[in-house]
Amino acid sequence: TYIGSLLVSVNPYQELDIYTVAQMQLYRGVNFFEMPPHLYAIADNAYRVMCSEYNNHFILISGESGAGKTEASKKILQYYAVTCPTTEQLQTVRDRLLLSNPVLEAFGNAKTLRNDNSSRFGKYMDIQFDFKGAPVGGHILSYLIEKSRVVHQNHGERNFHIFYQLLEG
């Protein structure tokens, strides 16, 4: 549902056919409340306002463990990769942002009682656009928010995945 210019999103814990290229095209350039609530509406609105106002904008993704924050950020990046003006630099930026996520997850995800692959770190993603609206750069700043998991885990939980892989070898 929409709450003003916010979107409340719930993780269905299964693949839904609502994140396709066809869905991206439905939400591209449409006024905010003309279509049903969707992550693509939030992404498109932020992008169009940024381009028209020549001002920075952000999308804050928040929620409890297992709510789907990491998946939502991936879907937003995929939306921009498909709908923004295409340049050779776009391919590089898109690849670096989208393909770096599995590496970050390997170093910062862990099994918890509520989520088998829970992100145990915070993430700030910055995508930089030129004056034409084409992505020209970006970076991801990750920070561990539960460092205590390295030395202690609750019963039934694990510490970060990569440590198991490194120690197993």
N, C-alpha and C positions, 0 to 999 in steps of 0.2 A: 504494500500500500504506500501511497505517497503521504508524507506529512510535510506540507510546504514543499521546499526544494530538496527534502531528504527522502530517502527510500529505505523502508524497513524490509530487509531480506531475510528469508529463513532457508537454512540448508535442508533440502529434501532427502539427502543421503542417497540419492540415485541420479543417474543421468536423465535429464529432461531435454526434450527437443525445442528448447527456447533460446539456445545460444548458437544459432546457425547464421551463416552469411545472409540468408534470406531475412531473418529477424533483424540483423544489423541494418539492412537496407530499409526495412519498415520504419525504423526509428531515426534514420539519418535525416536531419534537417526538418523534422516535424516539431511543431510547437509542443512544449513540455507536457501539457495536460491533455493533448489530443489522443494519445494512445494510452493503453493500460500501463500501470506501473511496471518498470523494467530497469535493470541495471544499465542497459544501453541508452535509455532516456536520460539518465543522470550523466553518463559519459558524454553524450551528444550535447546536452545543454551546457555543461561546463566548457566543452570545446568551442561551441558557437559563441558563448558569451565572451570567452577569452579572445577570440578572433575579432569580435565586433567592438569590444572595449579596449583592446590592446593592453590588457591587464592580466596579472597572474591569477590563476584560479586553482583550487585544490578539491580533491574528493577525499573525505575522511571515511575510512572503513573501520568500524569498531564492532565489537561483540565478544561474547564469551567463547571459551574453547569449543571448537567444533561447529561454530556458527557459519563458517564458510568464508572467512575474510580473505584467506590466501586465494581461494578459487575466484572470488569476486574481483580481486586485483588482476588476476590472469585474464579474466573475461574483459575487463576494461582495456588492458593492454592489447588484447586481440582485436577489440573493436577499433581502437585507434590505428592499428596496423592495417586493417582492411579499409577503413573509411577516410583516413587522412590522405592528402596528396602524396603520391608515391615518388620517391627519389631513391637513388642508390644508397644514400646515407640512411634513409628510412629502414632499408633492409638490415643494415648493420646495427642500428639502434634497436630495432625490433628483436633481432636475434640475440643481442647481448642482454636485453632486459628479460625476454621470455625464456631463453635457454639457460640463463644463470640461475633461475629459480630452483631447479632440481639440485644444483650444487649447494645452494644456500640451505635448502631443506635437509640435505644429508648431514650438514653440520649443525643444524639447529632444530630438528624435529625429534620428537620422542613419543613413545606410547604412553598414554595416560589412561585413567579409568574410563574417561568419557570419549576418547578419540585415539584411534590407533596411530595416527600420523599428525600429532598436534605440533604446531609451530611453537617453539619455546623462545622465540625472539621477536622483537619488534622490527618493523621495516618501514623505511621512508623511501619512496620512489619518486624521482624527479625526472620529468620528461620536458625537455626544452624544445620549443618550436620557434621557427623563424617568423618574420612578419607576414609571410604568405600562409602560415598555418601548417607548414610541413615540419615534422620532427627532425631535429638536427643534433640532438644529444640527449643524454640522460645518465643518471646514476642511481644506484641503490645503496642506501646506508642501512646496515643491519646492526642490531645491538642485542646482546643476550639479556633477557629479562628474568631468567630463572637460573642464574649461575649455580645455585645450590644443587641442581640436579646432577652436576658433575660428580659431586661427592656423596650425595644422599638421594635416594628415591623412596617414595611411598610404596607400600605393599601393592603389588600388581602393576607397577609402573616401571618404565625403563629410563635410563638417561639418554643422551643424544645418540641417534642411530649410528653415526659414523664411527664412534668409539668402539662399538661392537664389531664392525667390519675390520677396523684396524687391529684390534686385539685378537680377533679370530685367526688372522694370517700369521 
